[in-house]
Amino acid sequence: MDPFLLEAIVNGILLGGVFALPVLGLNLVFGVVDVVWLCYAELVMVGMYCVWFLHTQAGWPLSLAFAACLPVVAMLGLLLHLLVVKPLLGSPPITQVLATGGVLFILQGGAMLTFGTDFRSLGVEMPPMEVGEIFVSGTKLVAFVAALVSAAGLWAFLKFTYVGTAIRAIARDREVMPLMGVDPQRIYLVASAVGGGLAGLAACLLVVQLDVHPFIGLSFGPITFMICVMGGLGNMLGGFLAAFLMGVIISTGGFWWNTEMSYVVAFVFFIVVMFARPRGLFAR
């Protein structure tokens, strides 16, 4: 195999690992609360600005800035649920989507007023690693491993804890579970906080790879929603697998053509999948 093609495939797998965290968070919230957070990528943007500010402006160590980012974005997820989503739980889906879309513009505008439109860089870069005939970005590799560990931790939380079991039960049948002694509103809050925490984790992994600016969410937000739908909206495992598939498609598309064309190929593939399996590749 052409070593450059092999390098593109490896980079696609690493990219899929980073895509997986926001996809898992978005699927978790939708599966439990049944509301799509259209502003989810902007939560990641807020987390990226949080890390950048604490590390470059306040002088905090990078590890401490990462640790502070998680509760900040988790709290933002809680506030989003309490102030925007909860009052609209019984309303039509289009109303919920428009409301979270309004939060998207509020967060973008707030970031623009606070930090301006300049691109901000964390200035952290790890040297590439040579494996055989290919070179692998050290930063992407560390982010990939961190994403896998976080995904495994989420799986263990949902599988082996009482609250995780309640989350899975509510996602399976939210009408029956109150009769079994589960408080849906409490589970909604937990799911929103965990979803926000996953957005914070994604921010920590992305801020070391990308420059942060108020519209950074547009760089990965649409592809995140596309992966969620392609894997089966609300399907955690399906979204996780679809993230790797889409990462490889984008990366190899950049090898064969260019970066812009690779996203065109990814969207064409998504449309074909929707015609063949409207509920997603891994829908059950």
Protein Blocks (a to p, Z undefined) as FASTA:
>chain_A
ZZklmmmmmmmmmmmmmmmmmmmmmmmmmmmnopacfklmmmmmmmmmmmmmmmmmnopa
fklmmmmmmmmmmmmmmmmmmmmmmmmmmpcfklmmmmmmmmmmmmmmmmmmmnojadcd
ehiacddddehjaccdfklmmmmmmmmmmmmmmmmmmmmmmklmmmmmmmmommlmmmno
pafklmmmmmmmmmmmmmmmmmmmmmmmbccdfklmmmmmmmmmmmmmmnoghiaklmmm
mmmmmmmmmmmmmmmmmmklmmmmmmmmmmmmmmmmmnojklZZ
